[in-house]
Amino acid sequence: MSYRGENSTIRNRLGARGGREGGLGGGHGSGHGGGRGGGLGAGPRVTQHTHDTFDDDETQGPDSQELVPDSQEYEESENTGVIWMAPGELWFDHSSISRDITNVIQQYFKSPWTCYTQVDKDTKEHWFTLFKRTYKWLPEFDHLAVHDYHANAFKRVRDMHYQVTKRMSGRKPVWMPDEVHAEMMKFVDVDGEFKKRSERAKKNRRGGSLTNKVEPSHFQGSISTTEAAKKMAKENGGKMPTAGELYLKTHTKEVPGKGKVLCSSKAKQIKVTYYIVI
């Protein structure tokens, strides 16, 4: 489903309750400020967001208060690219949300972090504040949004480190400052435990031996597993697939002359086990 279609559903919900509870409930967690009330009424048109600037001076502090007239709130949601989120419609399991979280992190990546737990609290809050300039949700989703955002950001930082140190063979990506890249690669070169983990991962991806070729891990493309499941449900009259059906679907593709082919030897083993069990 497109942004426009997803946000249309969310706007309808907001419009029905706008007079009672207010619409612009910018989700804040972990000590962040509350959302602005006011309601969206019938719901303004929601557009694609634009890339934000990353100037610390422009980021409001957690205690900032801003009174905005109703007419200005409507103009803000109309013109600044606000995108409304809701579980089951547009949420953190959506690949487009993951890409935007990645963009926020990459544009403010100031230390050679190898994982999310190494990131300082101020930076985490800054990333989240920047994300919330574009994405908003109803107040009742605040707790879930904070949890799911940080879970997604955890994966993004981990994947960025792997991308730089392994997939790019240590080459510096354009978004990473020179000094940060140098420190990151220095750590990789001297960390013996990291090298051991890396060797184990290489073997696992090759079926336990470095002489084997690297097989594809899946055939679902860039979408998340949740999105793949929703797509299958849509094609099957709304019925969600079982875990086994979803796995086989996302790990199989049609090859001319060969029919349906599984992506790896591991997937073949899982398929055999699956049919034995059922």
C-alpha positions as CSV (number, residue, x, y, z in Angstrom):
1,M,0.0,0.0,0.0
2,S,1.3,3.5,-0.8
3,Y,1.9,6.3,1.7
4,R,-1.1,8.1,0.4
5,G,-3.4,5.1,0.9
6,E,-2.1,4.2,4.3
7,N,-2.3,7.8,5.6
8,S,-5.8,8.2,4.1
9,T,-7.0,5.4,6.5
10,I,-5.2,7.0,9.4
11,R,-6.6,10.5,8.6
12,N,-10.1,9.1,8.6
13,R,-9.6,7.8,12.1
14,L,-8.1,11.1,13.2
15,G,-11.0,13.1,11.6
16,A,-13.6,11.1,13.5
17,R,-11.9,11.7,16.8
18,G,-10.2,15.0,16.1
19,G,-12.7,17.2,18.0
20,R,-12.5,14.9,21.1
21,E,-8.8,14.1,21.5
22,G,-6.8,16.2,19.1
23,G,-4.9,15.1,16.1
24,L,-1.3,16.2,16.2
25,G,-0.2,13.9,19.0
26,G,3.5,13.8,18.3
27,G,4.6,10.7,20.1
28,H,7.2,11.4,22.7
29,G,8.8,8.9,25.0
30,S,11.5,8.6,27.6
31,G,11.1,12.1,28.9
32,H,10.4,13.8,25.7
33,G,7.7,16.5,25.4
34,G,4.0,15.8,24.8
35,G,2.1,16.2,21.6
36,R,0.2,19.2,20.4
37,G,-3.6,19.1,20.6
38,G,-6.0,20.6,18.2
39,G,-7.4,17.9,15.9
40,L,-7.2,17.5,12.2
41,G,-10.9,17.6,11.6
42,A,-11.7,16.0,8.2
43,G,-8.0,15.4,7.8
44,P,-5.7,17.4,5.5
45,R,-3.8,15.8,2.6
46,V,-0.6,14.1,3.8
47,T,2.4,14.3,1.5
48,Q,5.7,12.7,1.2
49,H,8.3,14.0,3.7
50,T,11.4,15.9,2.7
51,H,14.9,15.4,4.0
52,D,15.5,17.4,7.2
53,T,18.5,19.4,8.2
54,F,20.6,18.3,11.1
55,D,21.4,21.5,12.9
56,D,21.5,21.0,16.7
57,D,20.3,24.6,17.2
58,E,17.1,23.7,15.4
59,T,16.3,20.8,17.6
60,Q,13.8,21.7,20.3
61,G,14.7,20.6,23.8
62,P,12.5,18.2,25.8
63,D,10.9,21.1,27.8
64,S,10.1,23.3,24.8
65,Q,6.6,24.6,24.6
66,E,5.1,26.0,21.4
67,L,1.6,27.4,21.1
68,V,0.4,27.0,17.5
69,P,-3.0,28.4,16.3
70,D,-5.4,25.9,14.8
71,S,-5.0,27.4,11.3
72,Q,-1.2,27.1,11.5
73,E,-1.4,23.5,12.6
74,Y,-3.5,22.7,9.6
75,E,-1.1,24.5,7.3
76,E,1.8,22.6,9.0
77,S,0.4,19.2,8.4
78,E,-0.6,20.2,4.9
79,N,2.8,21.6,3.8
80,T,5.6,20.1,5.9
81,G,5.2,16.5,4.8
82,V,3.8,15.0,8.1
83,I,3.2,11.3,7.8
84,W,0.8,9.6,10.2
85,M,1.6,6.2,11.5
86,A,-0.6,3.5,13.2
87,P,0.0,-0.2,14.0
88,G,-1.3,-2.4,11.2
89,E,-1.3,0.4,8.7
90,L,2.1,2.1,8.5
91,W,4.4,1.1,11.3
92,F,8.1,0.4,12.2
93,D,8.0,-3.0,10.4
94,H,7.5,-1.1,7.1
95,S,10.7,-1.0,4.9
96,S,10.2,2.7,4.1
97,I,10.3,3.5,7.8
98,S,13.5,1.5,8.2
99,R,15.1,3.5,5.3
100,D,14.1,6.8,6.9
101,I,15.5,5.8,10.3
102,T,18.7,4.8,8.5
103,N,18.8,8.2,6.8
104,V,18.5,10.0,10.1
105,I,21.3,8.0,11.7
106,Q,23.6,8.3,8.8
107,Q,23.3,12.1,8.7
108,Y,24.3,12.3,12.3
109,F,26.8,9.5,12.7
110,K,29.5,11.1,14.9
111,S,31.3,8.2,16.5
112,P,32.6,4.7,15.4
113,W,29.6,2.9,17.0
114,T,29.6,-0.8,16.3
115,C,26.1,-1.3,17.9
116,Y,23.2,0.7,19.3
117,T,24.1,0.1,22.9
118,Q,27.3,2.1,22.4
119,V,25.4,5.2,21.3
120,D,25.1,7.9,23.9
121,K,21.7,8.9,25.3
122,D,21.8,12.4,23.9
123,T,22.5,11.1,20.3
124,K,19.7,8.6,20.6
125,E,17.3,11.3,21.7
126,H,18.4,13.6,18.9
127,W,17.8,10.9,16.3
128,F,14.4,10.2,17.7
129,T,13.5,13.9,17.7
130,L,14.5,14.3,14.1
131,F,12.5,11.2,13.2
132,K,9.4,12.7,14.9
133,R,9.6,15.9,12.9
134,T,8.2,13.8,10.0
135,Y,6.4,10.9,11.5
136,K,3.6,11.1,14.1
137,W,1.1,8.8,15.7
138,L,-1.9,9.0,18.1
139,P,-1.0,9.3,21.9
140,E,-2.2,5.9,22.8
141,F,0.6,4.4,20.6
142,D,3.4,6.4,22.4
143,H,4.7,3.5,24.5
144,L,4.6,1.0,21.6
145,A,6.2,3.6,19.2
146,V,9.1,4.3,21.5
147,H,9.8,0.6,21.9
148,D,9.5,-0.3,18.2
149,Y,11.5,2.8,17.1
150,H,14.5,1.8,19.3
151,A,14.2,-1.8,18.2
152,N,14.4,-0.7,14.6
153,A,17.3,1.7,15.3
154,F,19.2,-1.1,17.1
155,K,19.1,-3.1,13.9
156,R,20.0,-0.1,11.7
157,V,23.2,0.7,13.6
158,R,24.3,-3.0,13.6
159,D,23.6,-3.3,9.9
160,M,25.5,-0.1,9.1
161,H,28.6,-1.4,10.9
162,Y,28.4,-4.7,9.0
163,Q,27.8,-2.9,5.7
164,V,31.0,-0.8,6.1
165,T,33.3,-3.4,7.6
166,K,32.2,-6.5,5.6
167,R,30.1,-5.8,2.5
168,M,32.1,-2.8,1.5
169,S,35.4,-4.4,2.6
170,G,36.3,-1.4,4.8
171,R,35.7,1.3,2.1
172,K,34.3,4.5,3.5
173,P,30.7,5.3,2.6
174,V,29.9,8.9,1.5
175,W,27.8,9.6,4.6
176,M,30.5,8.7,7.2
177,P,33.0,11.3,8.3
178,D,36.6,10.5,7.6
179,E,37.7,10.5,11.2
180,V,34.8,8.2,12.3
181,H,35.6,5.7,9.5
182,A,39.3,5.7,10.4
183,E,38.5,4.9,14.1
184,M,36.0,2.2,13.1
185,M,38.4,0.4,10.9
186,K,41.2,0.8,13.5
187,F,39.0,-1.0,16.0
188,V,38.2,-3.8,13.6
189,D,41.9,-4.3,12.9
190,V,43.0,-4.7,16.5
191,D,39.9,-6.5,18.0
192,G,40.7,-10.2,18.0
193,E,37.3,-11.2,19.3
194,F,35.6,-9.3,16.5
195,K,37.8,-11.2,13.9
196,K,36.8,-14.5,15.5
197,R,33.1,-13.6,15.3
198,S,33.6,-12.5,11.7
199,E,35.2,-15.8,10.7
200,R,32.4,-17.8,12.3
201,A,29.9,-15.7,10.4
202,K,31.7,-16.3,7.1
203,K,31.6,-20.0,7.7
204,N,27.9,-20.0,8.7
205,R,27.0,-18.1,5.5
206,R,28.9,-20.8,3.5
207,G,27.3,-23.8,5.2
208,G,30.2,-24.3,7.6
209,S,33.1,-24.1,5.2
210,L,34.9,-21.2,3.7
211,T,35.4,-23.1,0.5
212,N,31.6,-23.1,-0.2
213,K,30.0,-20.3,-2.1
214,V,27.7,-17.7,-0.4
215,E,24.1,-18.6,-1.0
216,P,21.2,-16.1,-1.0
217,S,19.5,-15.8,2.4
218,H,16.0,-15.2,0.9
219,F,14.1,-14.1,-2.2
220,Q,11.7,-11.6,-0.6
221,G,13.6,-8.5,-1.8
222,S,13.9,-5.3,0.2
223,I,10.6,-5.6,2.0
224,S,10.3,-6.8,5.5
225,T,8.9,-10.2,6.5
226,T,5.8,-8.6,7.9
227,E,5.2,-6.8,4.6
228,A,5.7,-10.1,2.7
229,A,3.1,-11.7,5.0
230,K,0.6,-8.9,4.4
231,K,1.1,-9.2,0.6
232,M,0.4,-12.9,0.8
233,A,-2.7,-12.3,2.8
234,K,-4.0,-9.8,0.3
235,E,-3.5,-12.4,-2.5
236,N,-5.3,-15.0,-0.4
237,G,-8.5,-13.1,0.4
238,G,-7.2,-11.7,3.7
239,K,-6.0,-15.0,5.2
240,M,-2.6,-14.6,6.9
241,P,0.0,-17.3,5.9
242,T,1.4,-19.8,8.5
243,A,5.1,-19.4,9.4
244,G,6.0,-22.3,7.2
245,E,4.0,-21.0,4.2
246,L,5.7,-17.6,4.6
247,Y,9.2,-19.1,4.9
248,L,8.8,-21.2,1.7
249,K,7.3,-18.3,-0.2
250,T,10.1,-15.9,0.7
251,H,12.8,-18.4,0.1
252,T,11.6,-19.8,-3.3
253,K,11.5,-18.3,-6.7
254,E,10.5,-19.4,-10.2
255,V,13.5,-20.2,-12.5
256,P,12.8,-20.8,-16.2
257,G,13.4,-24.4,-17.1
258,K,13.8,-25.4,-13.5
259,G,10.5,-24.4,-11.9
260,K,10.4,-23.4,-8.2
261,V,13.9,-23.2,-6.7
262,L,14.9,-22.7,-3.1
263,C,17.5,-20.1,-2.3
264,S,19.9,-22.3,-0.3
265,S,20.7,-25.8,1.1
266,K,19.5,-24.6,4.5
267,A,16.2,-23.7,3.0
268,K,16.0,-27.1,1.4
269,Q,16.5,-28.8,4.8
270,I,13.9,-26.6,6.4
271,K,11.4,-27.5,3.6
272,V,12.0,-31.2,4.2
273,T,11.5,-30.9,7.9
274,Y,8.4,-28.7,7.4
275,Y,6.6,-31.3,5.3
276,I,7.7,-34.1,7.6
277,V,6.1,-32.3,10.6
278,I,2.9,-31.4,8.9
